[in-house]
Every structure is written in structure tokens, then in C-alpha cells.
């Protein structure tokens, strides 16, 4: 994160991204994965509805 405050643009050699670009990419991917997780959870809970003894 300290690199984000520096005036010099430093790119990581494997991704060729700056630290700010990496953080933005991570946040975007995390948001997408969280939405997928929520959708799958809702689907599974719906499938468990006929079996109330399996739910918490």
C-alpha cells in the first residue's frame, strides 16, 4: 500500500500491474465471488427447504 502513495509508478513483474491496479482487481474479483457465493447459498437453502431437520 505504501507504493500507492509514491509518485514513482512501480509495476510488479509477473502481472505488470501497479499496486493500485492489483488492489482494484482483487476487490472486483472478491465482489464477483461474493455474489456467486450468495447465489449458491440461496439455491442450496432452497433445496433444503423440504428437509427442515437439516437446517440450523
N, C-alpha and C positions, 0 to 999 in steps of 0.2 A: 504494500500500500504506500510505502514511502516513495516508491518510484513514481506514483501518480502525482506527487507534489513537486517532482523535479521538472525543470524546464527542458532537460535533455530527453529525447524520445529514445527509449531503450526497448528493443524488440527481443523477445525470447526466441532462441534459435530453433526450437522444434515447431512451434506454432506460428512463428513470425508475427506474433501479436504483442501489442503493448500490454502492460499490466491492467490498464483500464479496459482494453478490449477483452482481455481474459475474464475480468470480473463481470462485465456486461454479458458475455457469452455464457458464463456459469449461471448467472441469475436467470437468463432467458431459458436455459435448459432445465433449471430447477423448477421454474414456474410451470413449464410444459409437463415435466414428470409428475409434479404435484397434482395437476389437473387430471392426468391419466390415472394416478393412484386413487383419486377421489371417485372417478367414474367407475373404476373396477370395484372399489369398496361398495359403492351403492348397488352395483349389479349383484355382487355376492350376497349382500344383506337381503336383497330382494329374493334371491334364490333360496335363502334360509328361512324366509317367512313361513312356509308350510311346516317348519320344524322349530317351534318356539323353544323347545328344550335345548337347542343348540346355540341359542343366542344368549349373550350375557345379561 
